Amino acid sequence: MRPTPRFYTAAMAITAMIALAPVAFNVVVDAFDHNQLVDLDLNKKETSVKAHYPLYKMIEYPRIKAPTVILGDSRARALQDRYWQELGRDDVYNFAYGGATVYEIYDTFKYLRDTVDLDTLIVSLPLRSMDARFKGGMNRVPEAISLADNPFGYYTNWFVTKTGWRLLEERYPALTGSFDDVSFWPVQEAKAADFDAIGKLSVEALLDPSLCDECALSASVSALRLPAIYHGHGFGLGRWAGYWPEITIERDLPQLFAKQVGTNGAADWRRFKQSDELWAMVEEIASWSAQNDVELIFLIPPTISEMQRRISDFGLTAANHKFRERLSTLAPVVDLDFDTPFTRELENFTDAYHFGSNPARRIVGELLMLIDSDPEHVASATKRRKDLVCPLTPAETAKSHKEGTLELLEGVSCRIWRQNNG
């Protein structure tokens, strides 16, 4: 029996309503603040950002268009906008992502280059990110740009829906129930790297500290004894060798710290190989910045001293130095990742890679004084100084060394590498 027109019309209407329900859901919940039409008091600044860092920031930044931008991974992300605002700088935007690769930094730079008039660019660039295999060469930025620029793609996206439901579950658990019983079959599936192929994650990926920036540490400790696999500290460095002495420190670390130093440290450096492709990207960022009068500063963020020692354990002391030397030919390098009282003080860190909020505020203060001469801003930043002082003046410079055009200035737990042709 053929369906009557009335029955057919009703069936089509019901089907359309079911198909459009997830779209309406995305419009109302709006997990990444694409339209900001409805305020449901959801924790998007925490949950949505960590669900897909680039997507959230690609949607947020056009409303702000700050001329000073920070790029990098979770260590750069710790240098939060509000820490700059506390010092009177409302024109700084933190465009860093947890677990960011150089591919993502470069694509974000290209987006900024074509979108806004930049004044200052601060790029956090640890040596370990210069291996093309780092994080499997992950790049979430093209997908983020595509979704941010395409409302239809955004509102019909499965990952956006899933994140929105997670937000509702967190805020209204009694109302939402379990998401496992809900099916949004008409919605497209997103690739969103943070949640792709969870069952295939390696031990290294599972131990990635960027997945849990604010985790509380266990009180238990374990002894850490790491044999030096290779020797030759300072090999090939000439008079620079004195600036890279062997790190001799024996102590019990908290369990998380010890596991990261042992397992992640080996994964970082066992097969490390600097990528010419990634270096070309860094050079392009520097070249464009110089041509367009954009002040560029590279930051090498700190890790605990035991994690630094893993570099020399795998025979990469010279490569570690040469990286700074090479980077300084492109722009000044603020280096915090060498053995100092600051990196030996575990209270400064939340894990072996990540520094806490108070050190982050001090690092922001040091960077501000490099790019800002406003007396009030500088005075506010100076008040934050404790065990971290970059050599910004002769009085703050404890020692210095120069060979050719390369100059190293060292303050308190901070070095500046730069080219000095004078």
C-alpha distance (Angstrom), angle and dihedral (degrees) to the residues before:
residue distance angle dihedral
M1 . . .
R2 3.80 . .
P3 3.82 115.7 .
T4 3.78 115.3 -107.5
P5 3.83 116.3 -114.3
R6 3.81 90.4 -111.7
F7 3.81 92.4 53.0
Y8 3.82 91.6 44.4
T9 3.80 92.1 50.4
A10 3.81 92.1 48.7
A11 3.78 91.7 48.7
M12 3.80 92.0 50.6
A13 3.79 90.9 47.9
I14 3.79 92.6 51.3
T15 3.80 90.9 46.9
A16 3.80 90.9 50.6
M17 3.80 91.6 49.1
I18 3.80 91.4 51.4
A19 3.80 91.6 47.1
L20 3.79 92.9 47.9
A21 3.81 96.0 44.5
P22 3.82 94.4 87.7
V23 3.81 89.9 47.7
A24 3.80 90.5 52.6
F25 3.80 88.4 46.3
N26 3.82 91.2 54.5
V27 3.79 91.7 46.9
V28 3.81 92.5 52.7
V29 3.82 101.5 36.7
D30 3.84 92.9 34.5
A31 3.81 95.8 -173.5
F32 3.81 94.7 -160.8
D33 3.83 99.4 36.0
H34 3.78 96.9 -109.1
N35 3.81 94.3 152.9
Q36 3.85 105.8 6.4
L37 3.82 90.9 -150.6
V38 3.81 98.0 138.8
D39 3.78 127.7 36.5
L40 3.81 109.7 -149.9
D41 3.80 93.9 166.3
L42 3.81 92.7 -113.1
N43 3.79 125.4 164.6
K44 3.80 96.6 -116.8
K45 3.82 94.5 146.5
E46 3.79 88.6 66.1
T47 3.80 110.2 24.7
S48 3.80 101.5 32.7
V49 3.79 94.6 42.6
K50 3.79 92.6 53.2
A51 3.79 92.1 42.9
H52 3.80 90.9 61.5
Y53 3.80 115.1 -6.0
P54 3.83 97.8 -173.1
L55 3.80 94.9 47.0
Y56 3.79 94.0 52.6
K57 3.79 92.9 46.4
M58 3.81 95.4 44.1
I59 3.79 88.1 56.6
E60 3.80 95.4 42.4
Y61 3.81 101.3 44.1
P62 3.85 99.9 65.4
R63 3.83 88.2 62.9
I64 3.81 90.1 55.0
K65 3.82 108.4 28.7
A66 3.79 93.3 -176.4
P67 3.83 112.1 -170.4
T68 3.81 94.1 -139.7
V69 3.80 113.2 65.5
I70 3.80 135.4 -179.0
L71 3.80 119.7 -149.9
G72 3.80 129.0 -172.5
D73 3.78 145.0 74.9
S74 3.81 132.5 -54.3
R75 3.82 92.2 -57.6
A76 3.81 89.6 57.9
R77 3.79 89.4 43.2
A78 3.82 88.0 60.0
L79 3.83 88.1 67.8
Q80 3.78 89.4 81.5
D81 3.78 126.8 -164.5
R82 3.80 91.3 -117.0
Y83 3.81 91.6 60.0
W84 3.80 88.4 58.6
Q85 3.78 91.4 44.4
E86 3.81 89.4 54.7
L87 3.81 86.1 62.2
G88 3.79 93.8 49.1
R89 3.81 98.5 -95.4
D90 3.79 112.2 127.0
D91 3.79 94.0 160.7
V92 3.82 98.9 74.6
Y93 3.80 123.4 100.8
N94 3.79 123.8 -168.9
F95 3.81 106.2 -140.8
A96 3.82 94.8 171.9
Y97 3.80 124.0 127.2
G98 3.77 131.8 -151.0
G99 3.80 107.7 -104.9
A100 3.81 93.0 7.2
T101 3.79 119.9 176.7
V102 3.80 127.0 -152.1
Y103 3.80 87.3 -106.8
E104 3.80 88.2 61.5
I105 3.80 93.2 44.0
Y106 3.80 90.1 51.5
D107 3.81 95.3 47.5
T108 3.81 90.3 47.7
F109 3.79 88.9 51.0
K110 3.81 90.1 52.7
Y111 3.80 89.4 50.6
L112 3.81 90.8 51.2
R113 3.78 92.4 44.9
D114 3.80 89.8 58.7
T115 3.82 97.1 38.1
V116 3.79 113.1 42.7
D117 3.80 144.1 21.6
L118 3.79 103.1 -108.5
D119 3.80 124.7 -154.8
T120 3.80 100.7 177.6
L121 3.78 135.0 14.9
I122 3.80 121.9 -166.9
V123 3.80 112.6 -169.0
S124 3.80 120.5 -169.3
L125 3.79 106.4 -150.4
P126 3.82 119.7 171.5
L127 3.79 116.0 -172.7
R128 3.81 94.9 -115.8
S129 3.81 91.1 63.9
M130 3.82 90.1 62.5
D131 3.80 92.4 78.4
A132 3.82 109.9 95.5
R133 3.81 89.3 -142.3
F134 3.80 92.5 59.1
K135 3.82 108.5 123.1
G136 3.78 87.0 -3.3
G137 3.81 90.4 -72.2
M138 3.81 88.8 -68.0
N139 3.80 117.3 -171.9
R140 3.82 118.5 -179.8
V141 3.80 94.9 163.3
P142 3.84 101.7 87.1
E143 3.80 90.4 53.2
A144 3.80 90.5 47.2
I145 3.80 92.9 51.2
S146 3.80 90.9 47.2
L147 3.81 93.6 52.1
A148 3.80 94.2 41.8
D149 3.81 91.6 52.8
N150 3.82 96.3 42.3
P151 3.82 115.0 62.0
F152 3.81 92.2 -175.0
G153 3.78 91.5 52.9
Y154 3.80 90.7 46.2
Y155 3.82 97.2 48.9
T156 3.82 93.2 45.8
N157 3.79 94.9 45.7
W158 3.79 119.8 120.7
F159 3.79 94.7 -151.0
V160 3.80 91.6 53.0
T161 3.81 89.0 51.5
K162 3.79 92.7 47.8
T163 3.81 91.6 49.9
G164 3.80 90.7 47.8
W165 3.78 91.6 52.8
R166 3.79 90.4 49.1
L167 3.80 88.9 53.9
L168 3.81 90.4 52.1
E169 3.80 91.7 47.3
E170 3.79 90.5 53.9
R171 3.80 94.6 46.1
Y172 3.83 100.5 35.1
P173 3.82 107.3 21.5
A174 3.79 95.0 161.9
L175 3.79 91.7 52.8
T176 3.78 100.4 46.6
G177 3.81 103.8 40.1
S178 3.78 115.6 -174.6
F179 3.80 120.8 -12.0
D180 3.81 90.2 -155.2
D181 3.80 90.0 77.0
V182 3.80 94.2 52.7
S183 3.80 122.4 89.1
F184 3.80 123.6 -164.6
W185 3.78 95.3 -178.8
P186 3.86 97.8 161.6
V187 3.82 92.3 59.0
Q188 3.78 121.9 95.9
E189 3.79 118.9 -112.0
A190 3.81 118.2 -116.9
K191 3.77 124.2 -143.5
A192 3.83 93.8 -141.4
A193 3.78 101.2 168.7
D194 3.79 95.7 -144.1
F195 3.81 91.5 68.2
D196 3.79 102.7 28.8
A197 3.80 119.6 118.4
I198 3.79 96.5 -8.8
G199 3.78 91.1 175.2
K200 3.80 90.3 58.4
L201 3.79 97.7 54.2
S202 3.79 114.5 128.4
V203 3.79 124.1 -128.8
E204 3.79 87.8 -106.0
A205 3.81 91.4 55.2
L206 3.79 92.8 46.0
L207 3.79 89.7 53.3
D208 3.80 92.9 48.7
P209 3.82 104.3 131.1
S210 3.80 91.8 -151.3
L211 3.81 87.7 74.5
C212 3.78 89.0 67.5
D213 3.79 112.6 26.7
E214 3.80 98.1 165.4
C215 3.78 102.0 36.0
A216 3.80 116.6 145.3
L217 3.77 112.7 -119.8
S218 3.76 123.8 -120.0
A219 3.76 114.7 -111.4
S220 3.78 91.2 -133.4
V221 3.77 118.6 99.7
S222 3.75 134.7 -160.5
A223 3.75 131.8 -161.1
L224 3.78 115.8 -107.2
R225 3.78 119.9 -154.2
L226 3.79 114.8 169.1
P227 3.80 120.0 -178.4
A228 3.79 116.6 -140.9
I229 3.78 105.2 -111.0
Y230 3.79 93.0 -167.6
H231 3.77 130.8 23.5
G232 3.78 134.3 -159.5
H233 3.79 104.7 99.4
G234 3.79 108.3 -164.8
F235 3.81 92.8 12.7
G236 3.80 110.2 164.0
L237 3.80 94.1 3.8
G238 3.78 99.9 104.3
R239 3.78 112.0 -167.8
W240 3.80 89.9 -4.0
A241 3.80 89.8 69.1
G242 3.79 91.6 86.4
Y243 3.78 89.3 64.9
W244 3.80 91.4 58.7
P245 3.81 105.1 49.7
E246 3.77 120.3 170.8
I247 3.79 110.2 -83.8
T248 3.78 107.2 -125.3
I249 3.76 111.1 -176.7
E250 3.79 127.0 139.2
R251 3.78 118.7 -175.8
D252 3.77 141.9 124.7
L253 3.78 112.7 -92.6
P254 3.81 128.1 -156.8
Q255 3.79 110.0 -92.5
L256 3.81 96.1 -104.1
F257 3.81 92.5 47.9
A258 3.80 91.6 48.8
K259 3.81 93.5 49.3
Q260 3.79 92.4 49.1
V261 3.79 93.7 48.1
G262 3.78 92.0 47.6
T263 3.80 103.2 37.6
N264 3.80 105.1 22.8
G265 3.79 92.5 37.2
A266 3.79 91.4 56.9
A267 3.81 91.2 45.3
D268 3.80 90.6 50.9
W269 3.78 96.9 53.3
R270 3.81 111.5 18.0
R271 3.81 94.0 87.7
F272 3.80 99.3 13.1
K273 3.79 116.0 155.0
Q274 3.77 124.9 171.6
S275 3.79 111.9 -125.0
D276 3.80 121.7 -130.5
E277 3.81 88.2 -159.1
L278 3.81 92.5 57.5
W279 3.78 92.0 43.7
A280 3.81 89.6 54.6
M281 3.81 87.9 55.3
V282 3.80 91.3 52.1
E283 3.79 90.2 48.5
E284 3.80 90.7 51.8
I285 3.80 91.0 52.4
A286 3.81 90.0 51.1
S287 3.81 94.4 44.8
W288 3.79 93.3 50.3
S289 3.80 91.3 46.5
A290 3.81 91.7 52.5
Q291 3.80 92.7 47.1
N292 3.81 92.6 49.6
D293 3.81 99.3 42.1
V294 3.80 93.0 -112.1
E295 3.79 113.4 152.0
L296 3.80 108.0 -125.9
I297 3.80 125.0 -163.3
F298 3.79 126.3 177.5
L299 3.79 118.7 -148.6
I300 3.80 124.8 -159.9
P301 3.82 103.4 -163.1
P302 3.81 122.2 -142.8
T303 3.78 128.5 -102.1
I304 3.79 126.0 -176.0
S305 3.81 115.7 -79.9
E306 3.81 93.6 -108.7
M307 3.79 90.1 57.2
Q308 3.80 90.2 50.6
R309 3.79 89.3 52.5
R310 3.79 89.7 61.6
I311 3.81 88.2 69.4
S312 3.79 91.5 62.2
D313 3.82 91.3 39.4
F314 3.79 86.7 66.7
G315 3.80 95.9 43.4
L316 3.80 97.4 -104.9
T317 3.81 101.8 121.8
A318 3.80 92.6 110.7
A319 3.81 91.8 46.2
N320 3.81 88.9 50.6
H321 3.80 90.6 54.7
K322 3.80 95.2 41.6
F323 3.79 89.9 52.8
R324 3.79 90.5 60.5
E325 3.78 92.2 43.4
R326 3.79 91.6 51.3
L327 3.80 93.9 43.2
S328 3.81 91.6 51.9
T329 3.82 90.1 61.7
L330 3.81 86.7 66.9
A331 3.82 101.3 41.7
P332 3.83 141.1 -29.0
V333 3.81 113.7 -64.7
V334 3.80 122.2 -144.1
D335 3.80 103.4 -156.0
L336 3.81 121.3 -165.0
D337 3.79 97.8 155.8
F338 3.80 104.7 94.3
D339 3.78 132.5 94.9
T340 3.81 108.4 -73.1
P341 3.80 139.3 137.6
F342 3.81 86.3 -96.3
T343 3.83 94.1 57.7
R344 3.81 91.5 43.1
E345 3.79 92.6 54.8
L346 3.79 105.3 89.3
E347 3.80 92.2 -165.4
N348 3.81 86.7 72.3
F349 3.81 90.6 63.0
T350 3.79 137.8 62.5
D351 3.81 90.2 -160.4
A352 3.81 137.6 -12.8
Y353 3.81 92.2 -72.6
H354 3.79 106.1 29.9
F355 3.81 130.4 70.0
G356 3.79 121.7 -148.6
S357 3.78 131.6 -111.1
N358 3.81 97.7 -90.4
P359 3.83 93.6 51.8
A360 3.82 87.6 45.7
R361 3.79 89.6 57.2
R362 3.81 90.5 50.7
I363 3.81 92.1 49.0
V364 3.80 89.5 50.6
G365 3.80 88.3 52.1
E366 3.80 92.6 52.9
L367 3.80 92.3 48.0
L368 3.80 90.9 47.5
M369 3.80 91.3 55.2
L370 3.80 89.1 53.9
I371 3.81 94.2 55.3
D372 3.81 103.9 26.5
S373 3.80 129.7 61.0
D374 3.79 97.3 179.3
P375 3.84 105.2 130.5
E376 3.80 94.5 -140.6
H377 3.81 93.3 49.1
V378 3.79 91.9 46.6
A379 3.80 92.0 47.8
S380 3.81 91.0 52.3
A381 3.80 91.3 48.6
T382 3.80 92.3 47.7
K383 3.80 90.3 58.3
R384 3.81 89.1 62.6
R385 3.77 94.6 58.2
K386 3.79 117.5 116.2
D387 3.79 123.6 131.3
L388 3.80 92.9 -6.5
V389 3.81 121.1 70.6
C390 3.78 122.5 155.0
P391 3.83 116.6 -146.7
L392 3.79 98.0 -106.3
T393 3.81 95.2 145.2
P394 3.82 133.8 28.6
A395 3.82 89.0 -105.9
E396 3.81 90.3 57.3
T397 3.81 93.7 48.0
A398 3.79 111.2 97.7
K399 3.81 94.6 -179.9
S400 3.76 140.4 -10.6
H401 3.77 139.7 -167.2
K402 3.79 133.7 -168.4
E403 3.77 133.9 -168.8
G404 3.76 117.9 174.2
T405 3.78 106.4 -38.6
L406 3.82 95.2 -27.3
E407 3.79 113.2 102.7
L408 3.78 128.6 -176.0
L409 3.80 121.5 -161.9
E410 3.78 118.5 -173.0
G411 3.77 126.6 -162.4
V412 3.80 128.5 163.0
S413 3.82 107.5 -36.9
C414 3.79 90.1 -29.0
R415 3.78 134.5 92.5
I416 3.76 131.1 -169.2
W417 3.79 118.2 -154.6
R418 3.78 115.7 -164.9
Q419 3.76 144.9 149.6
N420 3.80 114.1 -104.1
N421 3.77 115.0 -170.7
G422 3.78 94.1 169.9
